[in-house]
Amino acid sequence: MDGDIQGIISTIILISLFLMMFTNIGQKLQLMFLTANLKSKLAILEKLLNDALSRSEKLLALAGSKNPKKTVRKLTEFFVIEPVSIEPTDIIRRLAHILDTRRHNVRRILVEDLGEKSKHELSNIEVVLEVTSALNYLYKVVRHYLLLGEKTSNLILVMQLAYLMPTILKIADAYHKSLDAFEKGLPIGDGLGPLVAYRLTYNAPRKPIVEETVYSITEIDGRLVYVVKAEGPGATVGKPGEAIEKLVEKEKGNISRIITVDAALKLEGEETGSIAEGVGAAIGDPGPEKIRIERIATKYNIPVDALVVKMSAEEAIQTMNKKIAEAADKVVEEIKDIIKHRVPKGGKVIVAGIGNTIGII
């Protein structure tokens, strides 16, 4: 009797192995398990998106929106078409024009819906909607490839998506958590540059120079220092490249040095708040602002120094933590040391605090 049972079990195992090896049943089972797992992950993404949509609508309603749901849907689907790059002539000016048009159109839509609000309040609402838009994009792309892989029984496509899902969920969770800071107007990790600029000047008068960008003047060890940052406390990065260009031209090139300060993405294993020094324009814009700094510095042969503070992508868009805040004081001392040893007495230097200035005046 026992022998018969063992024989039956052995036969079943052999048949199962045969079917797995010489038919596509194994692949279909694997596809079924992977898609089931991905659908559960997609449900998490959908939950994060729905919460972001709800919070965006509530924020607009509190600001006096006539139709918050319509405005949120419109701006989360808003898109930008990049300029033609196959013909690179004048591509920076074309890109700058498109980005300016996008910013003005989004601001116009909000003003039409909310009425006149302070520019800082509008900036914060814009960023909340941009975060919601990013979550919306992530959700739609994941859903697209999941449904496409399931529809075409493409195991490779589904497997690739399954491998990427932990990273995608980590990014989505970081975006979702950043909503707290933007809703409440709190400084974020990317505000490291503006915080350094603020601590260099404190209560010195801030003068507007270009759109959403200000500068202050201070003196360090007998050197005149122009300190540039985005105009706070709204969520904006301003136009530091254009501001630096104007200041250099104003001084007819009589600038001894340009120092840029920004947050930088750390590698795994690097410590949050660690400082690195280099050369070049430390600014992570799409190109128009960075190239302004490079061109004006080249025109007048001005050295460009860069100081960056390392942090993760999640830390950059969430409420600023203690390590990053403490690093700002260390960067201030680094800047003073650079000015003391590399700028001659009576010389002039520009320091630009690059980053989102939300919560920092």
Buried (B, 14 or more C-beta within 10 A) or exposed (E): EEEEEEEEEEEEEEEEEEEEEEEEEBEEEBBEEBBEEBEEBBEBBBEBBEBBBEBBBBBBBEBEBEEBBEBBBBBBEBEEEEBEEEEEEEBBEBBBEBBEEBBEEBBEBBEEBBEEBEEBBBBBBBBBBBBBBBBBBBBEEBBEBBEEBBEEEBBEBBBEBBEEBEEBBEBBBBBBBBBEBBBEBBBBBBBBBBBBBBBBBEEEEBEEBBBBBBBBBBEBEEBBBBBBBBBBBBBBBBBBBBBBBBBBEEBEEEBBBBBBBBBBEBEEEBEBBBBEEEEEBBBBBEBBBBBBBBEBBEEBEBBBBBBBBBBBBBBBBBBBBEBBBEBBEBBBEBBBEBBEEBBEEEBBBBBBBBBBBBBBB
